[in-house]
Amino acid sequence: MTNFLQKMYQKQNISEEVYNFCQEIENGLIDRFKDVDEIAEYNQLKVLSAMRENRVSDVHFAATTGYGYNDLGRDTLESVYASVFNAEAALVRPQLISGTHALTVALAANLRPGDEILSPVGKVYDTLEEVIGIRETRGSLSEYDITYNQVDMIENKSIDFDGIRNAINDRTKLVTIQRSKGYDTRPTLSVNQIGEIISCVKGVRSDIICMVDNCYGEFVEKIEPTDLGADMIVGSLIKNPGGGLAPIGGYIVGKEEYIENCAVRLTAPGLGKEIGATLGLNQQFFQGLFMSPQIVAGALKGAIFAANVFQKLGYEVIPDKDESRHDIIQAINLGSPEAIIAFCQGIQAASPVDSYVTPEPWDMPGYDSEVIMAAGAFVQGSSIELSADAPIKPPYTVFFQGGLSWHHAKFGIMTALQRMIDNKSVTIE
């Protein structure tokens, strides 16, 4: 069987050298992968339980148009999300076009002029800089006299609890906690760490809203931030919870008061959650959520595999090959623009869609440097599918994530490594 498999990889232009190197690493990951499968099984049962509890039926897959009044599928899907994430309410809509859009709605809905946002884990993700107004942009929250403050992590690794307490003032209305690292090299936060931050904040003032950017973290652990006191969690359906099937959409889950504010901001005052046609997407949203724990497990195995491959080659990887995992992203410091470009071109070449396309760095809106992105995805921009992206600036870090199956993620990493070997960015010794 192994010989047949190796021959298949050779047909895909993977050398014997790369195949043997990667196979040895995979053989050493059996116990790690077993742990990932156990978490996936737990979360699969959690999602299934929520669907059974809310009596999901094929009638909920029916399409609505126009205003979308009495959309039973939409309302039931939101009840399922609330159950899965142990929350009071949810807003799950195709009209939320991205994770950044969902975060913008959540912020704008629950903040008023004179309020201040506090980030307790350093700077926010690049695209939120313009939303908040850290980088001057038309329509930012700063135009409405909403201010921003942040507390950096200690040596980029530890949470500065004293700094958080000292930063909270009379204007502080909302704390935004970014679970994943974004284009940064700090560790991803565990759910328990997020819970500690929330306890710290609530210990100073219980009325402060604690919001978590949950992108890339859903179903990586057995618990979610709402289990430990988060007032809102926000994410994208073309990342983890869409399971690779959702073609668009975002979610905001949390306390009913804040979710209703979000619904009013998304639609209009007096309308809230009562309108919003789902246009026949409900089945994909339900089925994507159902598949999500398994899809996330495959992506997580790919990230662990990537860390082990590139750490053995001498690169700095974050998290490292043995660390616990709290999102699906693997950062690899490759040290040069040439290595980054080769890596991303390898990921693109391994994709089922647009494999013949060659990605190049470009000035992408919302970012402060050229960015290269590789994503031959069925859904444009879907980062639960195999993808990689990197800002072209020191320390030349590439961020790898996704894969609708473990085997595709594995092949993507092998192809990226092959490209780096071919352009002499790295050698296997």
C-alpha positions as CSV (number, residue, x, y, z in Angstrom):
1,M,0.0,0.0,0.0
2,T,2.8,2.4,0.9
3,N,4.5,1.9,-2.5
4,F,1.2,2.8,-4.3
5,L,0.8,5.9,-2.1
6,Q,4.3,7.0,-2.7
7,K,3.9,6.6,-6.4
8,M,0.7,8.7,-6.3
9,Y,2.7,11.5,-4.5
10,Q,5.5,11.2,-7.1
11,K,2.8,11.8,-9.8
12,Q,2.0,15.0,-7.9
13,N,5.7,16.1,-8.2
14,I,6.6,15.2,-4.6
15,S,10.1,13.9,-4.5
16,E,11.1,10.7,-2.7
17,E,13.2,12.8,-0.3
18,V,10.2,15.0,0.7
19,Y,7.9,12.0,0.9
20,N,10.2,10.0,3.3
21,F,11.0,13.1,5.4
22,C,7.3,13.9,5.9
23,Q,6.2,10.3,6.4
24,E,8.6,9.9,9.2
25,I,7.2,13.0,10.9
26,E,3.6,11.8,10.4
27,N,4.4,8.4,12.0
28,G,5.5,10.2,15.2
29,L,2.2,12.1,15.5
30,I,-0.2,9.2,16.2
31,D,-0.8,10.1,19.8
32,R,-1.2,13.9,19.1
33,F,-3.8,13.1,16.4
34,K,-5.7,10.8,18.7
35,D,-6.1,13.7,21.1
36,V,-7.4,15.9,18.3
37,D,-9.9,13.2,17.3
38,E,-11.2,13.0,20.9
39,I,-11.9,16.7,21.0
40,A,-13.6,16.4,17.6
41,E,-15.8,13.6,18.9
42,Y,-16.8,15.7,22.0
43,N,-17.7,18.7,19.9
44,Q,-19.5,16.6,17.3
45,L,-21.8,15.3,20.1
46,K,-22.2,18.9,21.3
47,V,-23.4,20.1,17.9
48,L,-25.6,17.1,17.4
49,S,-27.2,17.6,20.8
50,A,-28.0,21.2,20.0
51,M,-29.6,20.2,16.7
52,R,-31.7,17.5,18.3
53,E,-32.7,19.8,21.2
54,N,-33.9,22.4,18.8
55,R,-35.8,19.9,16.6
56,V,-34.1,20.7,13.3
57,S,-36.2,19.5,10.4
58,D,-36.0,19.6,6.6
59,V,-38.7,22.3,6.8
60,H,-35.9,24.6,8.2
61,F,-34.0,24.3,4.9
62,A,-36.7,26.2,2.9
63,A,-35.7,29.4,1.2
64,T,-37.0,32.9,2.0
65,T,-36.8,36.0,-0.1
66,G,-37.4,39.7,0.2
67,Y,-37.9,40.7,3.9
68,G,-37.6,37.2,5.1
69,Y,-40.4,37.4,7.6
70,N,-41.2,34.1,9.5
71,D,-38.0,32.4,8.4
72,L,-38.2,29.3,10.6
73,G,-34.9,28.0,9.4
74,R,-33.0,31.2,10.3
75,D,-34.6,31.4,13.7
76,T,-33.9,27.8,14.5
77,L,-30.3,28.0,13.3
78,E,-29.8,30.9,15.7
79,S,-31.2,28.9,18.5
80,V,-28.9,26.0,17.6
81,Y,-25.9,28.4,17.7
82,A,-27.0,29.7,21.1
83,S,-27.2,26.2,22.4
84,V,-23.8,25.1,21.0
85,F,-22.1,28.1,22.5
86,N,-24.0,28.0,25.8
87,A,-25.4,31.5,25.3
88,E,-28.7,33.4,25.5
89,A,-29.1,34.4,21.9
90,A,-27.4,34.4,18.5
91,L,-27.3,36.4,15.3
92,V,-26.3,34.1,12.3
93,R,-26.8,35.8,9.0
94,P,-25.6,35.7,5.4
95,Q,-25.8,39.5,5.6
96,L,-22.8,39.4,7.8
97,I,-20.3,39.3,5.0
98,S,-17.1,38.6,7.0
99,G,-15.6,38.3,10.4
100,T,-14.5,41.9,10.3
101,H,-18.0,43.0,9.3
102,A,-19.5,40.9,12.2
103,L,-17.0,42.6,14.6
104,T,-17.8,46.0,13.3
105,V,-21.5,45.4,13.8
106,A,-20.9,44.2,17.4
107,L,-18.8,47.2,18.2
108,A,-21.0,49.8,16.6
109,A,-24.1,48.3,18.1
110,N,-22.9,48.4,21.7
111,L,-20.8,51.5,21.8
112,R,-21.9,55.2,22.0
113,P,-20.0,58.5,21.7
114,G,-17.7,58.9,24.7
115,D,-17.1,55.2,25.2
116,E,-13.7,53.6,25.0
117,I,-12.6,50.2,23.7
118,L,-9.8,48.3,25.5
119,S,-7.7,45.6,23.9
120,P,-6.0,43.7,26.8
121,V,-3.7,41.6,24.5
122,G,-1.9,44.1,22.4
123,K,-2.9,45.5,19.1
124,V,-6.0,44.4,17.3
125,Y,-6.0,42.5,13.9
126,D,-5.0,44.7,11.0
127,T,-8.4,45.2,9.4
128,L,-9.9,46.3,12.8
129,E,-7.3,49.2,13.0
130,E,-9.3,51.0,10.3
131,V,-12.7,50.0,11.8
132,I,-11.7,51.5,15.2
133,G,-9.8,54.5,13.6
134,I,-6.2,53.6,14.7
135,R,-5.5,54.2,11.1
136,E,-7.6,57.1,9.9
137,T,-10.4,55.8,7.6
138,R,-13.7,57.1,6.5
139,G,-16.6,55.9,8.8
140,S,-14.4,54.6,11.6
141,L,-15.6,54.5,15.2
142,S,-13.2,57.3,16.1
143,E,-15.4,59.7,14.0
144,Y,-18.1,59.1,16.6
145,D,-15.9,60.0,19.6
146,I,-15.3,56.3,20.4
147,T,-11.7,56.0,21.7
148,Y,-9.3,53.1,21.9
149,N,-6.7,51.9,24.4
150,Q,-4.6,48.7,24.6
151,V,-2.5,46.8,27.1
152,D,0.5,45.0,25.5
153,M,1.3,41.5,26.6
154,I,4.5,41.1,28.7
155,E,7.3,40.1,26.4
156,N,4.6,39.2,23.9
157,K,3.7,36.1,25.8
158,S,2.1,36.8,29.2
159,I,-1.1,38.7,30.0
160,D,-0.5,41.9,32.0
161,F,-3.3,41.7,34.5
162,D,-2.1,44.7,36.5
163,G,-1.9,46.7,33.3
164,I,-5.4,45.7,32.4
165,R,-6.8,46.9,35.8
166,N,-4.9,50.2,35.5
167,A,-6.1,50.8,32.0
168,I,-9.8,50.5,32.8
169,N,-11.3,54.0,33.4
170,D,-14.8,55.6,33.5
171,R,-15.0,55.6,29.6
172,T,-14.2,51.9,29.3
173,K,-17.3,50.3,27.9
174,L,-16.1,47.2,25.9
175,V,-13.1,44.9,26.1
176,T,-12.2,43.2,22.8
177,I,-10.2,40.0,23.2
178,Q,-8.6,38.6,20.1
179,R,-8.3,34.9,20.5
180,S,-6.1,34.2,17.5
181,K,-2.8,35.9,16.8
182,G,-3.6,37.6,13.5
183,Y,-0.4,38.8,11.8
184,D,1.5,38.7,15.0
185,T,3.8,36.2,16.7
186,R,2.2,36.1,20.1
187,P,0.7,32.9,21.3
188,T,-3.0,32.2,20.6
189,L,-5.0,32.5,23.8
190,S,-6.6,29.4,25.3
191,V,-10.2,29.6,26.4
192,N,-9.0,29.4,30.0
193,Q,-6.7,32.4,29.5
194,I,-9.6,34.3,28.0
195,G,-11.7,33.4,31.0
196,E,-9.0,34.8,33.3
197,I,-9.0,38.1,31.4
198,I,-12.8,38.3,31.7
199,S,-12.6,37.6,35.4
200,C,-10.0,40.4,35.8
201,V,-12.1,42.9,33.9
202,K,-15.3,42.0,35.6
203,G,-13.5,42.2,39.0
204,V,-12.9,45.9,38.3
205,R,-16.3,46.7,36.8
206,S,-19.0,44.1,36.1
207,D,-20.8,46.3,33.6
208,I,-18.0,46.2,31.0
209,I,-18.9,44.2,27.9
210,C,-16.3,41.4,27.2
211,M,-16.3,40.6,23.5
212,V,-14.1,37.8,22.0
213,D,-13.0,37.7,18.4
214,N,-13.4,33.9,18.2
215,C,-12.2,33.5,14.5
216,Y,-10.1,30.4,13.9
217,G,-10.7,29.0,17.4
218,E,-14.2,27.4,17.3
219,F,-14.2,23.7,18.2
220,V,-10.4,23.5,18.7
221,E,-11.1,23.0,22.4
222,K,-14.0,21.4,24.3
223,I,-15.2,24.8,25.7
224,E,-15.8,28.2,24.2
225,P,-15.3,31.7,25.6
226,T,-19.0,32.0,26.4
227,D,-18.6,29.1,28.8
228,L,-16.3,31.3,30.8
229,G,-18.3,34.5,30.9
230,A,-17.8,36.2,27.5
231,D,-20.7,38.6,26.8
232,M,-20.3,38.2,23.1
233,I,-18.3,36.0,20.7
234,V,-17.9,36.8,17.1
235,G,-16.8,34.8,14.0
236,S,-17.1,34.1,10.3
237,L,-19.0,31.2,8.7
238,I,-16.3,30.9,6.0
239,K,-13.9,29.9,8.8
240,N,-14.4,27.1,11.3
241,P,-18.2,27.0,12.1
242,G,-19.2,27.0,8.4
243,G,-17.5,23.6,7.9
244,G,-16.4,24.5,4.4
245,L,-20.0,24.5,3.2
246,A,-21.2,28.0,4.1
247,P,-20.6,30.3,1.1
248,I,-20.9,33.5,3.2
249,G,-22.0,34.7,6.6
250,G,-21.0,35.5,10.2
251,Y,-22.2,35.0,13.7
252,I,-22.5,36.9,16.9
253,V,-23.5,34.9,20.0
254,G,-23.9,36.1,23.6
255,K,-26.2,37.9,26.0
256,E,-29.7,38.7,24.6
257,E,-29.4,42.4,25.2
258,Y,-26.2,42.8,23.2
259,I,-27.3,40.5,20.4
260,E,-30.5,42.5,20.0
261,N,-28.4,45.6,19.7
262,C,-26.4,43.9,17.0
263,A,-29.6,42.9,15.1
264,V,-30.9,46.5,15.2
265,R,-27.5,47.8,13.9
266,L,-27.4,45.1,11.1
267,T,-31.0,45.8,9.9
268,A,-32.8,48.9,11.3
269,P,-34.3,50.2,14.6
270,G,-37.6,48.6,15.1
271,L,-36.8,45.6,12.8
272,G,-34.0,43.8,14.5
273,K,-33.9,40.0,14.1
274,E,-37.4,39.9,12.5
275,I,-36.1,40.4,8.9
276,G,-33.3,39.1,6.7
277,A,-34.0,36.5,4.0
278,T,-31.7,33.5,4.0
279,L,-32.1,32.9,0.2
280,G,-31.9,29.1,0.4
281,L,-28.6,29.0,2.4
282,N,-30.0,27.4,5.6
283,Q,-29.2,23.8,4.6
284,Q,-25.5,24.8,4.0
285,F,-25.4,26.7,7.3
286,F,-26.9,23.8,9.3
287,Q,-24.8,21.1,7.5
288,G,-21.6,23.1,7.7
289,L,-22.0,23.6,11.4
290,F,-22.7,19.8,11.8
291,M,-19.5,19.0,9.8
292,S,-17.4,21.7,11.5
293,P,-15.9,19.6,14.4
294,Q,-14.5,17.1,11.8
295,I,-13.3,19.7,9.4
296,V,-11.6,21.6,12.2
297,A,-9.9,18.4,13.4
298,G,-8.4,17.9,9.9
299,A,-7.1,21.5,9.8
300,L,-5.7,21.2,13.3
301,K,-3.8,18.0,12.3
302,G,-2.4,19.9,9.3
303,A,-1.2,22.7,11.6
304,I,0.5,20.3,13.9
305,F,2.1,18.5,11.0
306,A,3.4,21.8,9.6
307,A,4.9,22.8,12.9
308,N,6.8,19.5,13.2
309,V,8.0,19.6,9.6
310,F,9.4,23.1,9.7
311,Q,10.7,23.0,13.2
312,K,12.8,20.0,12.2
313,L,14.1,22.0,9.3
314,G,15.3,24.7,11.8
315,Y,12.7,27.3,11.4
316,E,10.9,29.1,14.3
317,V,7.3,28.0,14.4
318,I,4.5,29.4,16.5
319,P,3.1,27.5,18.3
320,D,6.0,25.0,18.4
321,K,5.6,21.3,17.6
322,D,4.8,20.3,21.2
323,E,2.6,23.2,22.4
324,S,-1.1,22.9,23.1
325,R,-3.3,24.3,20.3
326,H,-6.0,26.9,20.6
327,D,-6.7,27.8,17.0
328,I,-6.0,26.3,13.5
329,I,-3.3,28.8,12.5
330,Q,0.4,27.8,12.2
331,A,2.9,30.7,11.9
332,I,6.3,29.9,10.5
333,N,9.1,32.4,10.4
334,L,10.7,31.7,7.0
335,G,13.3,34.5,7.1
336,S,13.1,35.9,3.6
337,P,10.5,37.1,1.0
338,E,11.7,34.4,-1.4
339,A,10.9,31.6,1.0
340,I,7.5,33.1,1.8
341,I,6.6,33.4,-1.9
342,A,7.7,29.8,-2.6
343,F,5.7,28.5,0.3
344,C,2.5,30.3,-0.8
345,Q,3.0,29.3,-4.4
346,G,3.3,25.6,-3.2
347,I,0.0,25.9,-1.3
348,Q,-1.7,27.4,-4.3
349,A,-0.4,24.6,-6.5
350,A,-1.8,22.0,-4.1
351,S,-5.3,23.5,-4.3
352,P,-8.3,22.0,-6.0
353,V,-9.3,25.3,-7.5
354,D,-7.0,27.7,-9.4
355,S,-4.0,25.4,-8.9
356,Y,-2.5,26.8,-12.1
357,V,-2.5,30.3,-10.7
358,T,0.7,31.8,-9.4
359,P,0.1,34.1,-6.4
360,E,2.3,37.3,-6.0
361,P,2.5,40.0,-3.3
362,W,0.1,42.9,-3.7
363,D,-1.2,46.0,-1.9
364,M,-4.3,44.5,-0.3
365,P,-6.9,46.9,1.2
366,G,-6.9,47.0,5.0
367,Y,-3.2,46.1,5.4
368,D,-0.1,48.2,5.9
369,S,2.3,46.2,3.7
370,E,2.2,44.1,0.6
371,V,0.5,40.7,1.3
372,I,0.7,37.4,-0.6
373,M,-2.2,35.1,-0.3
374,A,-2.7,31.5,-1.5
375,A,-6.2,30.2,-1.5
376,G,-7.5,27.9,-4.2
377,A,-10.8,27.6,-2.4
378,F,-14.4,26.6,-3.4
379,V,-15.5,29.7,-1.4
380,Q,-13.6,32.9,-2.1
381,G,-11.6,33.9,1.0
382,S,-12.5,30.8,2.9
383,S,-9.7,30.2,5.4
384,I,-11.1,26.9,6.8
385,E,-10.0,25.7,3.3
386,L,-6.3,25.2,2.7
387,S,-4.8,28.6,2.6
388,A,-1.7,30.6,3.5
389,D,-0.9,34.3,3.6
390,A,1.9,36.5,4.7
391,P,2.7,40.2,4.9
392,I,5.9,40.9,3.0
393,K,7.8,42.5,6.0
394,P,10.3,41.2,8.6
395,P,10.4,38.7,10.2
396,Y,8.8,37.2,7.0
397,T,6.3,35.1,8.7
398,V,3.8,32.9,6.8
399,F,0.5,32.0,8.3
400,F,-0.9,28.6,7.3
401,Q,-4.4,27.4,8.1
402,G,-7.2,25.2,7.0
403,G,-7.8,22.1,4.8
404,L,-11.2,20.5,4.4
405,S,-9.4,17.2,5.1
406,W,-6.3,16.2,6.9
407,H,-4.9,14.6,3.8
408,H,-5.3,17.7,1.7
409,A,-3.6,19.8,4.4
410,K,-0.7,17.3,4.5
411,F,-0.4,17.4,0.7
412,G,-0.3,21.2,0.8
413,I,2.5,21.3,3.3
414,M,4.5,18.7,1.3
415,T,4.0,20.7,-1.9
416,A,5.0,24.0,-0.2
417,L,8.2,22.3,1.1
418,Q,8.9,20.9,-2.3
419,R,8.7,24.4,-3.8
420,M,11.0,25.8,-1.2
421,I,13.5,23.0,-2.0
422,D,13.2,23.6,-5.7
423,N,14.0,27.3,-5.4
424,K,16.9,26.5,-2.9
425,S,15.3,28.2,0.1
426,V,15.8,25.1,2.2
427,T,17.5,21.7,2.1
428,I,16.7,18.5,3.8
429,E,19.7,17.1,5.6
